[in-house]
Amino acid sequence: MTTPTATPTATTARVARLVVDVREAVGRGLPPDTTAYLVGERLAAHLGAPDLLTAEQREGDPDRYRQHLLHAEHDGSFSIVALVWLPGQQTAIHDHVSWCVTGVHEGTESERRYRLVPDGTTARLVATEDVVNAQGDVCGFAPPGDIHRVRNSCTSTAISIHIYGADVSRLGSSVRRVYDLPAEEIR
């Protein structure tokens, strides 16, 4: 997993408006799944807007997907990150420390979701669902049950906005655990 820059990069007026929108939703103090839903509603209105990201925040990395920290709330209640994916780049199979909302700003991303299954004294992963998210699509979740792998499934750069219920500037990542277990894929 890549680590976002430790401090937020320069923000745009649109990101500043998104921060206000997210702050209002998070400030309600509702359960994680409800908070993720409300944050997703607010994120959707900003996806695809040409003034959301700076040119620097749209830059990828030829070796791995790249994270740009856009905002980390002062009280640690949420962070906003832009992920830039070149064709074929993907995450490891992982889960998260908190609720998460993802919206595709540009391109297409594919997600494979997994379930952890006890297998005697060990465990294995079973793929449960494949989801393709195009520009404008939003999805969210709250642990547990958030094991997945995400990849750029298009032939051009994909950019997604991720909002986490944690301070990734302090934690370094939203990932709780990377899974290196046998995985049964969808047939």
C-alpha atoms as a printed R data frame, in Angstrom:
    type eleno elety resid chain resno       x       y       z
1   ATOM     1    CA   MET     A     1   0.000   0.000   0.000
2   ATOM     2    CA   THR     A     2   1.280   3.461  -0.729
3   ATOM     3    CA   THR     A     3   1.453   6.195   1.860
4   ATOM     4    CA   PRO     A     4  -0.027   9.634   1.212
5   ATOM     5    CA   THR     A     5   2.071  12.727   1.591
6   ATOM     6    CA   ALA     A     6   2.284  13.620   5.291
7   ATOM     7    CA   THR     A     7   0.731  17.040   4.845
8   ATOM     8    CA   PRO     A     8  -2.112  18.014   2.555
9   ATOM     9    CA   THR     A     9  -1.167  19.472  -0.795
10  ATOM    10    CA   ALA     A    10  -2.572  22.834  -1.898
11  ATOM    11    CA   THR     A    11  -6.331  22.699  -1.953
12  ATOM    12    CA   THR     A    12  -8.859  23.952  -4.474
13  ATOM    13    CA   ALA     A    13 -11.996  25.922  -3.693
14  ATOM    14    CA   ARG     A    14 -14.043  22.831  -4.588
15  ATOM    15    CA   VAL     A    15 -12.097  20.625  -2.131
16  ATOM    16    CA   ALA     A    16 -12.667  23.314   0.518
17  ATOM    17    CA   ARG     A    17 -16.442  23.071  -0.154
18  ATOM    18    CA   LEU     A    18 -16.249  19.261   0.003
19  ATOM    19    CA   VAL     A    19 -14.506  19.518   3.394
20  ATOM    20    CA   VAL     A    20 -17.364  21.671   4.719
21  ATOM    21    CA   ASP     A    21 -19.916  19.175   3.362
22  ATOM    22    CA   VAL     A    22 -18.109  16.180   4.895
23  ATOM    23    CA   ARG     A    23 -17.561  17.984   8.206
24  ATOM    24    CA   GLU     A    24 -21.323  18.548   8.490
25  ATOM    25    CA   ALA     A    25 -22.124  14.875   7.810
26  ATOM    26    CA   VAL     A    26 -19.429  13.518  10.155
27  ATOM    27    CA   GLY     A    27 -20.359  16.041  12.847
28  ATOM    28    CA   ARG     A    28 -23.765  14.448  13.273
29  ATOM    29    CA   GLY     A    29 -22.130  11.639  15.258
30  ATOM    30    CA   LEU     A    30 -24.170   8.874  13.605
31  ATOM    31    CA   PRO     A    31 -23.177   5.188  13.309
32  ATOM    32    CA   PRO     A    32 -20.338   4.444  10.834
33  ATOM    33    CA   ASP     A    33 -22.514   2.930   8.089
34  ATOM    34    CA   THR     A    34 -24.938   5.879   8.189
35  ATOM    35    CA   THR     A    35 -22.053   8.351   8.221
36  ATOM    36    CA   ALA     A    36 -20.521   6.648   5.163
37  ATOM    37    CA   TYR     A    37 -23.846   6.916   3.345
38  ATOM    38    CA   LEU     A    38 -24.190  10.638   4.134
39  ATOM    39    CA   VAL     A    39 -20.581  11.363   3.162
40  ATOM    40    CA   GLY     A    40 -21.132   9.498  -0.120
41  ATOM    41    CA   GLU     A    41 -24.093  11.726  -0.940
42  ATOM    42    CA   ARG     A    42 -21.922  14.797  -0.433
43  ATOM    43    CA   LEU     A    43 -18.985  13.434  -2.427
44  ATOM    44    CA   ALA     A    44 -21.114  12.564  -5.464
45  ATOM    45    CA   ALA     A    45 -21.828  16.225  -6.250
46  ATOM    46    CA   HIS     A    46 -18.107  16.954  -6.730
47  ATOM    47    CA   LEU     A    47 -17.039  13.997  -8.873
48  ATOM    48    CA   GLY     A    48 -16.028  14.783 -12.440
49  ATOM    49    CA   ALA     A    49 -15.735  18.516 -11.780
50  ATOM    50    CA   PRO     A    50 -12.675  19.885 -13.607
51  ATOM    51    CA   ASP     A    51 -11.825  22.210 -10.704
52  ATOM    52    CA   LEU     A    52 -11.693  19.493  -8.005
53  ATOM    53    CA   LEU     A    53  -7.964  18.697  -8.215
54  ATOM    54    CA   THR     A    54  -4.819  20.619  -9.060
55  ATOM    55    CA   ALA     A    55  -2.505  19.396 -11.838
56  ATOM    56    CA   GLU     A    56  -0.129  18.030  -9.168
57  ATOM    57    CA   GLN     A    57  -2.965  16.057  -7.509
58  ATOM    58    CA   ARG     A    58  -3.684  14.358 -10.853
59  ATOM    59    CA   GLU     A    59  -0.126  12.989 -11.206
60  ATOM    60    CA   GLY     A    60   0.403   9.240 -11.088
61  ATOM    61    CA   ASP     A    61   3.442   7.081 -10.417
62  ATOM    62    CA   PRO     A    62   4.656   4.511 -12.972
63  ATOM    63    CA   ASP     A    63   5.423   1.937 -10.253
64  ATOM    64    CA   ARG     A    64   2.264   1.975  -8.091
65  ATOM    65    CA   TYR     A    65  -0.942   3.873  -7.569
66  ATOM    66    CA   ARG     A    66  -0.313   7.235  -5.951
67  ATOM    67    CA   GLN     A    67  -2.080   8.894  -3.027
68  ATOM    68    CA   HIS     A    68  -2.400  12.645  -2.593
69  ATOM    69    CA   LEU     A    69  -3.627  13.794   0.815
70  ATOM    70    CA   LEU     A    70  -6.172  16.562   0.169
71  ATOM    71    CA   HIS     A    71  -7.338  17.153   3.740
72  ATOM    72    CA   ALA     A    72  -6.969  15.745   7.257
73  ATOM    73    CA   GLU     A    73  -9.479  17.115   9.745
74  ATOM    74    CA   HIS     A    74  -7.787  18.724  12.768
75  ATOM    75    CA   ASP     A    75  -9.636  16.446  15.229
76  ATOM    76    CA   GLY     A    76  -8.775  13.258  13.279
77  ATOM    77    CA   SER     A    77 -12.403  12.513  12.405
78  ATOM    78    CA   PHE     A    78 -11.857  12.208   8.648
79  ATOM    79    CA   SER     A    79  -9.356  12.505   5.801
80  ATOM    80    CA   ILE     A    80  -9.769  13.039   2.068
81  ATOM    81    CA   VAL     A    81  -7.318  11.451  -0.358
82  ATOM    82    CA   ALA     A    82  -7.089  11.409  -4.167
83  ATOM    83    CA   LEU     A    83  -5.785   8.119  -5.580
84  ATOM    84    CA   VAL     A    84  -4.302   8.185  -9.071
85  ATOM    85    CA   TRP     A    85  -4.107   4.832 -10.832
86  ATOM    86    CA   LEU     A    86  -2.298   4.165 -14.093
87  ATOM    87    CA   PRO     A    87  -3.674   1.291 -16.207
88  ATOM    88    CA   GLY     A    88  -3.361  -2.076 -14.460
89  ATOM    89    CA   GLN     A    89  -2.304  -0.728 -11.051
90  ATOM    90    CA   GLN     A    90  -3.999  -2.310  -8.041
91  ATOM    91    CA   THR     A    91  -3.972  -2.654  -4.277
92  ATOM    92    CA   ALA     A    92  -3.191  -5.745  -2.275
93  ATOM    93    CA   ILE     A    93  -6.199  -7.482  -0.712
94  ATOM    94    CA   HIS     A    94  -6.891  -5.426   2.407
95  ATOM    95    CA   ASP     A    95  -9.415  -4.036   4.873
96  ATOM    96    CA   HIS     A    96  -9.656  -0.692   6.676
97  ATOM    97    CA   VAL     A    97  -9.398   0.900  10.108
98  ATOM    98    CA   SER     A    98 -12.627   2.878   9.681
99  ATOM    99    CA   TRP     A    99 -15.584   3.606   7.446
100 ATOM   100    CA   CYS     A   100 -14.647   4.628   3.921
101 ATOM   101    CA   VAL     A   101 -16.358   6.259   0.966
102 ATOM   102    CA   THR     A   102 -14.922   6.089  -2.544
103 ATOM   103    CA   GLY     A   103 -16.035   7.998  -5.613
104 ATOM   104    CA   VAL     A   104 -14.618   7.664  -9.106
105 ATOM   105    CA   HIS     A   105 -13.598  11.084 -10.363
106 ATOM   106    CA   GLU     A   106 -12.210   9.900 -13.694
107 ATOM   107    CA   GLY     A   107 -11.924   6.556 -15.496
108 ATOM   108    CA   THR     A   108 -13.112   3.175 -14.239
109 ATOM   109    CA   GLU     A   109 -12.117   1.090 -11.231
110 ATOM   110    CA   SER     A   110 -12.842  -2.532 -10.511
111 ATOM   111    CA   GLU     A   111 -13.261  -3.912  -7.034
112 ATOM   112    CA   ARG     A   112 -13.252  -7.539  -5.960
113 ATOM   113    CA   ARG     A   113 -14.786  -8.133  -2.535
114 ATOM   114    CA   TYR     A   114 -13.847 -11.048  -0.292
115 ATOM   115    CA   ARG     A   115 -15.088 -12.862   2.769
116 ATOM   116    CA   LEU     A   116 -12.745 -14.391   5.349
117 ATOM   117    CA   VAL     A   117 -13.597 -18.051   5.952
118 ATOM   118    CA   PRO     A   118 -12.156 -20.172   8.789
119 ATOM   119    CA   ASP     A   119 -10.405 -23.238   7.396
120 ATOM   120    CA   GLY     A   120  -9.368 -25.533  10.247
121 ATOM   121    CA   THR     A   121  -6.610 -23.773  12.143
122 ATOM   122    CA   THR     A   122  -6.085 -21.178   9.379
123 ATOM   123    CA   ALA     A   123  -8.326 -19.094   7.152
124 ATOM   124    CA   ARG     A   124  -8.855 -18.443   3.477
125 ATOM   125    CA   LEU     A   125 -10.525 -15.771   1.389
126 ATOM   126    CA   VAL     A   126 -13.516 -16.353  -0.850
127 ATOM   127    CA   ALA     A   127 -14.333 -13.808  -3.545
128 ATOM   128    CA   THR     A   128 -17.962 -12.772  -3.167
129 ATOM   129    CA   GLU     A   129 -18.541 -10.018  -5.694
130 ATOM   130    CA   ASP     A   130 -16.993  -8.034  -8.531
131 ATOM   131    CA   VAL     A   131 -18.026  -4.400  -8.830
132 ATOM   132    CA   VAL     A   132 -17.109  -1.998 -11.632
133 ATOM   133    CA   ASN     A   133 -17.312   1.679 -10.748
134 ATOM   134    CA   ALA     A   134 -17.318   4.298 -13.519
135 ATOM   135    CA   GLN     A   135 -16.911   8.064 -13.289
136 ATOM   136    CA   GLY     A   136 -19.483   9.425 -10.841
137 ATOM   137    CA   ASP     A   137 -20.084   6.134  -9.014
138 ATOM   138    CA   VAL     A   138 -19.846   6.210  -5.217
139 ATOM   139    CA   CYS     A   139 -19.611   3.306  -2.785
140 ATOM   140    CA   GLY     A   140 -19.030   3.134   0.921
141 ATOM   141    CA   PHE     A   141 -18.626   0.654   3.730
142 ATOM   142    CA   ALA     A   142 -17.904   0.282   7.393
143 ATOM   143    CA   PRO     A   143 -15.846  -2.542   8.910
144 ATOM   144    CA   PRO     A   144 -16.085  -5.416   9.487
145 ATOM   145    CA   GLY     A   145 -16.675  -7.113   6.158
146 ATOM   146    CA   ASP     A   146 -14.713  -4.654   4.050
147 ATOM   147    CA   ILE     A   147 -12.044  -6.944   2.596
148 ATOM   148    CA   HIS     A   148 -11.333  -6.071  -1.024
149 ATOM   149    CA   ARG     A   149  -8.844  -5.382  -3.830
150 ATOM   150    CA   VAL     A   150  -9.192  -2.342  -6.100
151 ATOM   151    CA   ARG     A   151  -7.607  -1.855  -9.519
152 ATOM   152    CA   ASN     A   152  -7.672   0.449 -12.503
153 ATOM   153    CA   SER     A   153  -9.652  -1.526 -15.049
154 ATOM   154    CA   CYS     A   154  -9.477   0.977 -17.910
155 ATOM   155    CA   THR     A   155  -6.808   1.801 -20.483
156 ATOM   156    CA   SER     A   156  -6.277   5.351 -19.228
157 ATOM   157    CA   THR     A   157  -5.557   6.977 -15.878
158 ATOM   158    CA   ALA     A   158  -8.248   6.533 -13.232
159 ATOM   159    CA   ILE     A   159  -8.651   8.924 -10.311
160 ATOM   160    CA   SER     A   160 -10.777   8.264  -7.258
161 ATOM   161    CA   ILE     A   161 -11.533  10.289  -4.156
162 ATOM   162    CA   HIS     A   162 -11.453   8.385  -0.858
163 ATOM   163    CA   ILE     A   163 -12.839   9.751   2.375
164 ATOM   164    CA   TYR     A   164 -11.887   7.851   5.526
165 ATOM   165    CA   GLY     A   165 -13.194   8.162   9.070
166 ATOM   166    CA   ALA     A   166  -9.609   8.347  10.340
167 ATOM   167    CA   ASP     A   167  -6.597  10.645  10.186
168 ATOM   168    CA   VAL     A   168  -4.429   9.111   7.460
169 ATOM   169    CA   SER     A   169  -1.873  11.912   7.849
170 ATOM   170    CA   ARG     A   170  -1.148  10.496  11.304
171 ATOM   171    CA   LEU     A   171  -1.722   6.790  10.555
172 ATOM   172    CA   GLY     A   172   0.040   6.813   7.181
173 ATOM   173    CA   SER     A   173  -2.729   4.723   5.615
174 ATOM   174    CA   SER     A   174  -6.354   3.696   6.030
175 ATOM   175    CA   VAL     A   175  -5.385   0.025   5.757
176 ATOM   176    CA   ARG     A   176  -5.870  -2.079   8.856
177 ATOM   177    CA   ARG     A   177  -4.554  -5.351   7.464
178 ATOM   178    CA   VAL     A   178  -3.173  -6.755   4.200
179 ATOM   179    CA   TYR     A   179  -4.274 -10.338   3.521
180 ATOM   180    CA   ASP     A   180  -1.755 -12.825   2.150
181 ATOM   181    CA   LEU     A   181  -4.018 -15.855   2.280
182 ATOM   182    CA   PRO     A   182  -5.214 -18.359  -0.305
183 ATOM   183    CA   ALA     A   183  -8.125 -16.811  -2.198
184 ATOM   184    CA   GLU     A   184 -10.891 -18.593  -4.065
185 ATOM   185    CA   GLU     A   185 -11.804 -16.430  -7.016
186 ATOM   186    CA   ILE     A   186 -15.253 -15.993  -8.562
187 ATOM   187    CA   ARG     A   187 -15.960 -18.646 -11.143
